[in-house]
Amino acid sequence: MKPAWLSILVVILLAASVLAFQQSLPKEMTYEEAAHLFDYDAKAPLAFQEKSVEEVRGVKVHDVSYASPKGGSVPAYLVIPSGKGPFPAIIFVHWGQGDRSEFLAESLMLARAGAESLLIEGVFNRPNGQGDDFAVPEKERAGYIQLVTDIRRGVDLLQSRPEVDAKRIAYVGHSYGATWAGVLAAVEKRIKAHVVMGGLPTLADFSAGTFIGEWVHKNYNQQQIEKYIATLAPIEPERFAGHAAPSTLFFQFAHQDRYITPKLAKEYWDAASQPKIQKWYYCSHEFNDPAALMDRDEFLRQQLRLKPVAPQILERLGMRATPARVVRRGAE
């Protein structure tokens, strides 16, 4: 039988441990306080640099960088149409398994329809960048905040260019880029429209049976999970998406998405403010259904008053449009 004093000591130590853990958690923030986490110095030098330029099918692709408000530089591609403008502009951010090259082909087609594009490299792909680190959620949160401020700084860059129409700027994000579209739309009102391709409304849903939930519970203990949830809580996209107006949100979801369950898709959609649109595709998280590309670029055409984009897409497929049908080249 254990001495009474030993049992009391164990209870005291356990209580102290729980108290220490609770004190280590971030304090709750109001929405207004959380929104200020994405503030930055808009008057700081852009430190724009051009590494090289390549001409592809009459469109110039510039390998560039600019200063990140949170330190370091932001690698990007700047895709510029031929002509003098003024051009509407689109900012692209790739998925977590990709890089800034993901939307290069699409940006070339959009350039021929009259749009300039800025394709940003994710924070975790950069030298000394803040990466995904579940065990150190403060680092992960800092990386997500940096991404949003880098995109906002990208708006500054585009608006500083004489060939860009500052009032016609859109955003396209896939997965990683789509998750933070909800926050971006709330804190950056210079962007007219957003395409949200398979984004998460929350980074804290670790439901059993889901891809993310199974991975988290396999690799981390309950204390680590609770700290992660508390640390990321202030910047959850679903907290911000309801403040996106007047920007229009176009949600694209995939029926066979291994990351975004129907439940999560509904939560993001329900959280978002009007005006908003959603479409579903019978494909995976990669969105390799051509209809997703056609719908996305038609949305951008309408929002930014571009030339028709569909002919550019069909041309890349070796097809052309006629008033009544689509004909494959060489078929007549």
C-alpha positions in Angstrom: 0.0 0.0 0.0 1.4 3.4 -1.0 1.9 6.1 1.8 -0.8 8.8 1.8 1.9 11.5 1.2 3.0 9.8 -2.0 -0.5 9.7 -3.4 -0.9 13.4 -2.6 2.5 14.2 -4.3 1.4 12.4 -7.4 -1.8 14.4 -7.5 0.0 17.6 -7.0 2.5 16.8 -9.8 -0.2 15.9 -12.2 -2.1 19.1 -11.5 1.0 21.1 -12.0 1.7 19.4 -15.3 -1.9 20.1 -16.5 -1.6 23.7 -15.4 1.8 24.2 -17.1 0.3 22.7 -20.3 -2.7 25.0 -20.2 -0.5 28.0 -19.6 1.6 27.0 -22.7 -1.5 27.3 -24.9 -2.1 30.5 -26.8 -4.7 32.9 -25.4 -8.0 33.1 -27.3 -8.2 36.0 -29.8 -11.2 37.9 -31.1 -11.6 37.9 -34.9 -10.4 41.5 -35.0 -7.2 40.6 -33.1 -6.6 37.6 -35.3 -7.1 39.7 -38.5 -4.3 42.0 -37.4 -1.9 39.0 -37.5 -1.9 39.5 -41.3 -0.9 43.2 -41.2 2.3 44.2 -42.8 4.2 47.3 -43.8 2.9 48.2 -47.3 5.4 51.1 -47.6 8.5 48.8 -47.3 10.6 48.5 -50.5 9.4 45.7 -52.8 13.0 44.8 -53.6 11.8 43.4 -57.0 14.4 41.4 -58.9 14.3 39.7 -62.2 16.5 36.6 -62.7 15.7 35.8 -66.3 12.9 36.0 -69.0 11.8 33.4 -71.5 9.3 33.9 -74.4 6.8 31.0 -74.8 4.2 31.1 -77.6 4.3 34.9 -77.7 4.1 35.3 -73.9 6.9 36.4 -71.7 7.6 34.4 -68.5 9.8 36.3 -66.0 11.6 34.5 -63.2 11.4 37.1 -60.4 11.4 37.6 -56.7 10.2 40.3 -54.2 10.7 40.9 -50.5 8.5 39.0 -48.0 7.0 41.1 -45.2 8.1 38.4 -42.8 11.7 38.1 -44.1 13.5 36.7 -47.0 12.3 36.9 -50.6 9.3 35.4 -52.5 10.3 33.5 -55.7 7.6 33.8 -58.4 6.9 33.7 -62.1 5.5 36.9 -63.7 3.7 35.9 -66.9 3.0 39.0 -69.1 0.9 39.1 -72.3 2.0 40.8 -75.4 0.7 44.4 -75.9 0.6 47.4 -73.6 -2.4 46.7 -71.4 -4.0 47.6 -69.1 -4.2 43.9 -68.2 -6.2 42.3 -65.4 -4.0 40.2 -63.1 -4.3 36.8 -61.4 -2.3 35.6 -58.4 -1.8 31.8 -58.2 -0.7 29.6 -55.3 -0.1 25.9 -55.8 -0.9 22.8 -53.7 1.3 21.4 -50.9 2.9 18.8 -53.1 3.7 21.3 -55.9 5.5 24.5 -56.5 5.1 27.8 -58.4 5.2 25.9 -61.8 1.8 24.2 -61.2 -0.2 26.9 -63.0 2.4 27.9 -65.7 0.5 26.2 -68.6 -2.8 27.8 -67.5 -1.2 31.2 -67.0 0.1 31.1 -70.6 -3.5 30.4 -71.9 -4.8 33.2 -69.7 -2.1 35.6 -71.0 -3.3 35.0 -74.6 -6.8 35.9 -73.3 -5.4 39.1 -71.9 -4.4 38.4 -68.2 -1.1 38.9 -66.4 -0.3 36.3 -63.8 1.9 36.1 -60.7 2.7 32.6 -59.6 4.1 32.5 -56.0 6.3 29.9 -54.4 5.0 28.4 -51.2 6.7 29.4 -48.0 7.8 25.8 -47.2 9.6 25.5 -50.5 12.0 28.4 -49.8 15.4 28.3 -48.2 15.0 28.7 -44.4 11.2 29.0 -45.0 8.6 28.1 -42.3 7.5 24.6 -43.1 4.7 22.3 -42.0 5.7 21.1 -38.5 2.9 19.6 -36.5 5.1 19.2 -33.5 6.0 22.9 -33.5 2.7 24.6 -34.3 4.0 28.1 -33.6 6.3 27.6 -36.6 3.6 26.3 -38.8 1.2 29.2 -37.9 4.0 31.7 -38.7 4.4 30.1 -42.1 0.7 30.4 -42.9 0.6 34.0 -41.8 3.7 34.6 -44.0 2.0 33.1 -47.0 -1.1 35.4 -46.7 1.1 38.5 -46.2 3.3 37.4 -49.2 0.1 37.3 -51.4 -0.9 40.7 -50.1 2.5 42.0 -51.0 2.0 40.4 -54.4 -1.0 42.7 -54.9 1.3 45.6 -54.1 3.7 44.4 -56.7 1.0 44.0 -59.4 -0.5 47.4 -58.6 2.9 49.0 -58.9 3.2 47.9 -62.5 1.9 50.4 -65.2 0.5 47.6 -67.5 -1.8 46.2 -64.7 -5.4 47.3 -64.1 -5.3 47.6 -60.3 -9.1 47.2 -60.1 -9.2 43.8 -61.9 -7.2 41.4 -59.7 -8.2 37.8 -59.0 -6.7 34.9 -56.9 -6.5 31.2 -57.6 -5.4 28.8 -54.9 -5.2 25.0 -55.0 -5.3 22.9 -51.7 -2.6 24.8 -49.7 -3.3 27.9 -51.7 -7.1 27.3 -51.4 -7.1 26.7 -47.7 -5.8 30.2 -47.1 -8.0 31.8 -49.7 -10.7 32.3 -47.0 -8.4 34.3 -44.9 -7.0 36.2 -47.8 -10.5 37.2 -49.0 -11.3 38.6 -45.6 -8.1 40.7 -45.0 -7.3 41.7 -48.6 -10.1 43.7 -50.2 -8.2 44.7 -53.4 -8.8 41.2 -54.9 -12.1 41.1 -56.8 -12.6 37.3 -57.0 -11.2 34.0 -55.6 -11.1 30.5 -57.0 -10.9 28.0 -54.1 -9.8 24.5 -55.4 -10.1 21.9 -52.8 -9.3 23.9 -49.7 -9.7 23.1 -46.0 -12.0 25.2 -43.7 -10.0 24.1 -40.7 -6.6 22.5 -39.9 -8.0 20.9 -36.7 -10.4 18.3 -38.0 -8.7 15.0 -37.2 -11.8 12.8 -37.5 -11.3 9.0 -37.4 -11.3 7.4 -40.8 -10.0 10.5 -42.7 -6.6 10.6 -44.4 -5.4 13.5 -42.2 -7.0 12.2 -39.0 -5.4 8.8 -39.3 -2.0 10.3 -40.0 -2.1 12.7 -37.0 -3.3 10.1 -34.5 -0.7 7.7 -35.6 2.2 10.1 -35.3 1.3 12.4 -32.3 0.0 12.2 -28.8 -3.2 13.9 -27.4 -1.2 16.7 -25.8 0.5 17.6 -29.0 -2.8 17.5 -30.9 -4.5 19.8 -28.3 -1.6 22.3 -28.5 -1.7 22.3 -32.3 -5.5 22.9 -32.3 -5.2 25.8 -29.9 -2.3 27.4 -31.7 -4.0 27.3 -35.1 -7.4 28.3 -33.8 -7.1 32.1 -34.3 -6.3 31.8 -38.0 -8.7 29.0 -39.1 -10.0 29.8 -42.6 -13.6 29.2 -41.6 -13.4 32.0 -39.1 -12.5 34.4 -41.9 -14.4 33.2 -44.9 -17.6 34.8 -43.7 -15.9 38.2 -44.1 -15.0 37.7 -47.8 -17.6 40.0 -49.3 -17.8 41.8 -51.6 -15.3 39.4 -53.3 -16.9 36.5 -55.2 -15.7 33.0 -54.1 -15.8 30.1 -56.6 -15.4 26.8 -54.8 -14.2 23.7 -56.8 -14.6 20.4 -55.0 -13.6 16.8 -56.1 -15.8 13.8 -55.4 -12.8 11.5 -54.9 -10.7 13.9 -52.9 -8.6 12.0 -50.3 -8.0 15.1 -48.2 -11.3 17.1 -48.5 -14.2 15.1 -47.3 -17.8 16.1 -48.2 -18.2 17.2 -44.6 -15.2 19.6 -44.8 -16.3 20.9 -48.2 -19.8 21.7 -46.8 -18.2 23.4 -43.8 -16.1 25.7 -45.9 -19.0 26.5 -48.2 -21.4 27.2 -45.3 -18.8 29.4 -43.6 -18.3 31.6 -46.7 -20.1 34.9 -47.3 -22.1 35.7 -50.5 -21.6 36.0 -53.4 -20.3 32.5 -53.8 -20.5 29.6 -56.3 -19.6 25.9 -56.0 -19.1 23.1 -58.5 -18.2 19.4 -58.0 -16.1 17.2 -60.3 -15.7 13.5 -60.5 -11.9 13.4 -60.0 -9.2 13.4 -57.4 -7.6 16.2 -55.4 -5.4 16.9 -58.4 -8.4 18.3 -60.3 -7.5 16.6 -63.6 -11.0 16.9 -65.0 -10.8 19.3 -68.0 -14.2 20.7 -66.9 -12.6 22.1 -63.8 -10.1 24.0 -65.9 -12.8 25.2 -68.3 -15.1 26.4 -65.5 -12.3 28.1 -63.6 -11.1 30.1 -66.6 -14.7 30.9 -67.6 -15.2 32.3 -64.1 -12.0 34.4 -64.4 -13.1 35.6 -67.9 -16.4 36.9 -66.5 -14.9 38.4 -63.3 -12.0 40.1 -65.1 -13.6 40.8 -68.5 -11.1 38.7 -70.4 -11.2 37.6 -74.0 -12.7 34.1 -74.3 -10.4 31.5 -72.7 -12.0 28.3 -74.1 -10.4 28.7 -77.6 -7.0 28.7 -75.9 -7.7 25.6 -74.0 -9.1 23.8 -77.0 -6.1 24.8 -79.1 -3.8 23.1 -76.5 -5.9 20.0 -76.9 -5.5 20.1 -80.7 -9.1 21.1 -81.2 -11.0 24.2 -82.3 -14.5 25.5 -81.6 -17.2 26.0 -84.3 -20.6 27.7 -83.7 -22.3 24.3 -83.5 -19.6 21.8 -82.3 -16.0 21.2 -81.5 -13.9 19.7 -84.3 -10.5 17.9 -83.8 -7.9 19.2 -86.2 -7.4 17.1 -89.3 -10.9 15.4 -88.8 -12.4 17.2 -91.8 
